[in-house]
Amino acid sequence: MAWFAFLASRGLIALSGEDARSFLQGLVSNDVEKVAAGRAIYAALLTPQGKYLHDFFVAEANGRLLIDAETARLADLERRLTLYRLRAKVTIERVEGHVVAALWGENAPRTLTLPSDAGREKPLGRGIAFADPRLPHLGLRAILPQDEAEATLSRLGFTRTEASAYDRHRLAIGVPDGSRDLEVEKSTLLESNFEELHGVDFDKGCYVGQELTARTKYRGLVKKRLFPVTLDGPAPAPGTPVTLDGGDIGDMRSAADGYGLALLRLDCIENALKGDRVLLAGGVRLRPTRPDWMS
């Protein structure tokens, strides 16, 4: 089976011009030089102090770099990119009339004859599709003209479902969803699992916030991590403190249908991962897990 869901929570910005690639390369956490016809990446824009501002996908189509980011925060991302533009020969503009779709299920890659290699991209009608560059289990993403998107995907054999089904899918895998799970100007990439999700490149040159990100990695300074949790009750609200033996050890992030994410202190989590200790959030028991992809 293969499903698709339109993600109204996602919007698009296009960068064009002779400096577009070098401009973005100096700003974001991943290597934009990897973006070419045939590959997409996952990346983040940080504060100069290395704290999270935005995360997004970057793909290439028709000579432009397409940024797939949060709709609700698209104006802020556009504003920040414009502030950095200075004299760079780059045009930054919204992309209207297109939708972002998530595609997943055991047959999804075969349905599009697209290998599940991280970020692998191909044309799809008047748009593009690419394997999610974070983890193969997440499936694929497509950027398509709105007026033909449903017909294109249905014709290929995908079954439409709601965005909430995709939300449950990514929570079951343990993957964060932008500012729902990362705190703007507070979260760091490594506590948010960006290294395992292929969202940071430690071999590229400088970018905004690179110094703190590298120092955090090489000095082993990560004290908390985002962990997937299963819930023995209704989902606690984001920000609800997570307690162990009555003491706070973290807080809840997004959750749905018995799955969630929580930012938890590493020095308190090992016994809870073994099932020996009880974690609570708003009176609901949490069972943290460490997925195979998480180091």
C-alpha positions as CSV (number, residue, x, y, z in Angstrom):
1,M,0.0,0.0,0.0
2,A,1.1,3.6,-0.7
3,W,-0.5,6.7,0.7
4,F,-0.2,10.4,0.2
5,A,-1.2,13.4,2.2
6,F,-1.1,17.1,1.4
7,L,0.8,19.1,4.0
8,A,-0.9,22.4,4.4
9,S,1.6,23.2,7.1
10,R,4.3,23.4,4.5
11,G,5.1,26.3,2.1
12,L,7.7,27.1,-0.5
13,I,10.3,29.7,-1.1
14,A,12.4,29.8,-4.3
15,L,16.0,31.1,-4.7
16,S,17.3,32.0,-8.1
17,G,20.2,34.0,-9.6
18,E,23.9,33.3,-10.1
19,D,24.7,33.5,-6.4
20,A,21.8,31.5,-5.1
21,R,23.8,28.4,-4.2
22,S,26.8,30.1,-2.7
23,F,24.4,32.5,-0.8
24,L,22.6,29.6,0.9
25,Q,25.8,27.6,1.4
26,G,27.1,30.3,3.8
27,L,24.0,30.2,5.9
28,V,22.7,26.7,6.5
29,S,23.9,23.6,8.3
30,N,24.1,21.2,5.4
31,D,26.1,21.2,2.2
32,V,24.2,23.0,-0.5
33,E,26.7,21.9,-3.1
34,K,25.1,18.4,-2.8
35,V,21.8,19.9,-4.1
36,A,21.7,19.3,-7.8
37,A,19.3,17.8,-10.3
38,G,18.9,14.4,-8.7
39,R,19.3,15.1,-5.0
40,A,17.6,17.1,-2.1
41,I,18.9,17.8,1.4
42,Y,17.6,18.6,4.8
43,A,19.1,21.6,6.6
44,A,18.6,24.3,9.3
45,L,19.2,28.0,9.7
46,L,20.6,28.9,13.1
47,T,21.3,32.0,15.2
48,P,25.0,33.1,15.3
49,Q,25.0,31.4,18.7
50,G,24.0,28.0,17.1
51,K,20.4,27.9,18.2
52,Y,17.5,26.7,16.0
53,L,15.6,29.2,13.9
54,H,14.2,27.1,10.9
55,D,14.5,23.7,9.4
56,F,13.6,22.8,5.8
57,F,14.3,20.8,2.7
58,V,16.2,22.2,-0.2
59,A,15.7,20.7,-3.7
60,E,16.4,22.0,-7.2
61,A,13.9,22.4,-10.0
62,N,14.0,24.4,-13.2
63,G,17.3,26.1,-12.2
64,R,15.9,27.3,-8.9
65,L,16.5,26.2,-5.3
66,L,13.2,25.3,-3.7
67,I,12.9,25.5,0.1
68,D,10.1,23.4,1.7
69,A,9.5,25.0,5.1
70,E,6.8,25.7,7.7
71,T,3.9,27.7,6.2
72,A,3.2,29.5,9.4
73,R,6.8,30.7,9.7
74,L,7.5,31.3,6.0
75,A,7.4,35.1,6.3
76,D,10.0,35.0,9.1
77,L,12.3,32.7,7.0
78,E,11.9,34.9,4.0
79,R,12.7,38.0,6.1
80,R,15.9,36.4,7.6
81,L,17.1,35.3,4.2
82,T,16.6,38.8,2.8
83,L,18.6,40.3,5.7
84,Y,21.6,38.2,4.7
85,R,21.3,38.9,1.0
86,L,23.3,42.1,1.0
87,R,24.9,42.4,-2.5
88,A,24.4,38.7,-3.5
89,K,22.8,38.2,-6.9
90,V,19.9,36.2,-5.6
91,T,16.2,36.6,-5.9
92,I,14.1,35.3,-2.9
93,E,10.4,34.8,-3.6
94,R,7.3,32.8,-2.5
95,V,6.1,29.9,-4.7
96,E,2.4,30.1,-5.1
97,G,0.0,27.5,-6.7
98,H,2.0,24.5,-5.6
99,V,1.5,22.0,-2.8
100,V,3.8,19.7,-0.7
101,A,2.8,16.1,-0.3
102,A,4.1,13.3,1.9
103,L,4.2,9.9,0.3
104,W,4.8,6.8,2.3
105,G,4.1,3.1,2.7
106,E,5.9,-0.1,1.7
107,N,5.2,0.4,-2.0
108,A,5.9,4.1,-2.2
109,P,9.4,4.1,-3.7
110,R,8.4,1.4,-6.2
111,T,5.3,3.3,-7.2
112,L,7.5,6.2,-8.3
113,T,10.4,4.0,-9.4
114,L,12.5,6.1,-7.1
115,P,15.3,4.6,-5.0
116,S,15.0,5.3,-1.3
117,D,18.5,6.7,-1.2
118,A,18.6,9.8,1.0
119,G,17.4,12.8,-1.0
120,R,17.2,11.0,-4.4
121,E,15.1,13.2,-6.7
122,K,13.2,12.9,-10.0
123,P,10.8,15.0,-12.1
124,L,7.1,14.2,-11.5
125,G,4.8,15.8,-14.0
126,R,5.4,19.6,-13.7
127,G,6.9,19.1,-10.3
128,I,9.4,16.9,-8.5
129,A,9.5,14.1,-6.0
130,F,12.4,13.0,-3.7
131,A,13.2,10.4,-1.1
132,D,13.0,12.0,2.3
133,P,16.7,12.8,3.0
134,R,16.3,12.3,6.8
135,L,15.4,8.6,7.0
136,P,14.2,6.0,4.4
137,H,11.2,4.9,6.6
138,L,9.7,8.4,6.3
139,G,9.0,7.8,2.6
140,L,9.0,10.5,-0.1
141,R,8.0,14.1,-0.6
142,A,6.5,15.7,-3.7
143,I,6.2,19.3,-4.8
144,L,3.5,19.7,-7.4
145,P,1.2,22.2,-9.1
146,Q,-1.9,22.4,-7.0
147,D,-4.3,21.9,-9.9
148,E,-2.9,18.6,-10.9
149,A,-1.3,17.1,-7.7
150,E,-4.2,14.8,-6.6
151,A,-4.8,13.5,-10.1
152,T,-1.1,12.8,-10.6
153,L,-0.6,10.9,-7.4
154,S,-3.9,9.0,-7.6
155,R,-3.1,7.9,-11.2
156,L,0.3,6.5,-10.0
157,G,-1.6,4.4,-7.4
158,F,-1.3,6.4,-4.2
159,T,-4.3,6.5,-1.9
160,R,-5.1,9.9,-0.4
161,T,-5.3,10.2,3.4
162,E,-5.2,13.0,6.0
163,A,-2.1,14.9,7.1
164,S,-2.8,13.6,10.6
165,A,-2.0,10.1,9.4
166,Y,1.4,11.3,8.2
167,D,1.9,13.0,11.6
168,R,1.3,9.7,13.3
169,H,3.7,8.0,10.9
170,R,6.6,10.4,11.7
171,L,5.9,10.3,15.4
172,A,6.0,6.5,15.4
173,I,9.5,6.8,13.8
174,G,10.5,9.5,16.3
175,V,11.2,12.4,14.0
176,P,10.6,16.0,15.0
177,D,8.4,18.4,13.0
178,G,10.0,21.9,13.0
179,S,9.0,24.4,15.7
180,R,6.4,22.0,17.1
181,D,9.3,20.0,18.5
182,L,12.2,22.4,18.5
183,E,12.2,25.6,20.5
184,V,13.0,28.7,18.4
185,E,16.3,30.4,19.5
186,K,16.7,27.7,22.2
187,S,17.1,24.2,20.7
188,T,20.4,23.0,19.3
189,L,20.8,20.6,16.3
190,L,22.5,17.8,18.1
191,E,20.0,17.5,20.9
192,S,17.4,17.4,18.2
193,N,19.0,14.5,16.4
194,F,20.0,16.4,13.3
195,E,23.2,14.5,12.9
196,E,21.3,11.2,12.6
197,L,18.7,12.8,10.4
198,H,21.4,14.0,7.9
199,G,20.7,17.7,8.5
200,V,24.2,18.8,9.4
201,D,27.5,18.4,7.5
202,F,30.6,18.7,9.6
203,D,32.9,18.8,6.6
204,K,31.5,21.8,4.9
205,G,32.8,25.3,5.4
206,C,31.5,28.0,7.7
207,Y,27.9,28.8,8.1
208,V,25.9,30.8,10.7
209,G,26.0,29.0,14.1
210,Q,28.7,26.5,12.9
211,E,31.1,27.1,15.7
212,L,28.8,26.1,18.5
213,T,27.4,23.1,16.6
214,A,30.9,21.8,16.0
215,R,32.0,22.4,19.6
216,T,29.0,20.6,20.9
217,K,29.8,17.5,18.8
218,Y,33.5,17.3,19.4
219,R,33.4,18.1,23.1
220,G,30.5,15.9,23.8
221,L,28.4,18.7,25.3
222,V,24.9,17.3,24.5
223,K,23.0,16.9,27.8
224,K,19.5,16.3,26.5
225,R,18.0,14.5,23.4
226,L,14.7,14.3,21.8
227,F,13.4,10.8,22.3
228,P,10.3,9.1,20.9
229,V,7.8,8.0,23.6
230,T,4.7,5.9,23.7
231,L,1.8,7.2,25.9
232,D,-0.4,5.2,28.3
233,G,-3.1,7.8,28.1
234,P,-4.2,11.1,26.4
235,A,-1.4,13.2,24.9
236,P,0.0,15.8,27.3
237,A,0.2,19.3,26.0
238,P,3.5,20.4,24.5
239,G,5.7,21.8,27.2
240,T,4.3,19.6,30.0
241,P,7.1,18.7,32.3
242,V,8.3,15.1,32.3
243,T,9.1,13.8,35.8
244,L,11.1,10.9,37.2
245,D,10.6,10.2,40.9
246,G,8.9,13.6,41.2
247,G,11.8,15.6,39.7
248,D,11.7,17.3,36.3
249,I,14.0,15.7,33.7
250,G,12.5,17.2,30.5
251,D,9.3,18.2,28.7
252,M,6.8,17.0,26.2
253,R,6.8,18.1,22.6
254,S,4.2,17.0,19.9
255,A,2.1,13.9,20.4
256,A,-0.8,12.1,18.7
257,D,-2.5,8.7,18.8
258,G,-0.3,7.2,21.6
259,Y,3.0,8.4,20.2
260,G,5.0,11.5,21.0
261,L,8.4,13.2,21.4
262,A,10.0,14.4,24.6
263,L,13.2,16.3,25.3
264,L,14.9,14.3,28.1
265,R,18.1,14.5,30.2
266,L,20.6,11.9,29.2
267,D,21.8,11.4,32.7
268,C,18.3,10.2,33.8
269,I,17.1,8.2,30.8
270,E,19.0,4.9,30.7
271,N,16.9,3.0,33.3
272,A,13.7,4.4,31.8
273,L,14.8,3.1,28.4
274,K,15.1,-0.4,30.0
275,G,11.6,-0.1,31.4
276,D,12.9,0.0,35.0
277,R,11.8,3.5,35.9
278,V,8.5,5.4,35.4
279,L,8.3,8.7,33.5
280,L,5.2,10.9,33.9
281,A,3.9,13.9,32.0
282,G,0.7,15.4,33.3
283,G,-0.1,12.2,35.1
284,V,0.3,10.1,31.9
285,R,3.0,7.4,31.8
286,L,5.6,7.7,29.1
287,R,7.7,4.9,27.7
288,P,10.8,6.2,26.0
289,T,12.5,4.3,23.2
290,R,15.8,4.6,21.4
291,P,15.1,3.8,17.7
292,D,17.7,1.9,15.6
293,W,18.7,5.1,13.7
294,M,19.5,7.0,16.9
295,S,23.1,6.8,18.1
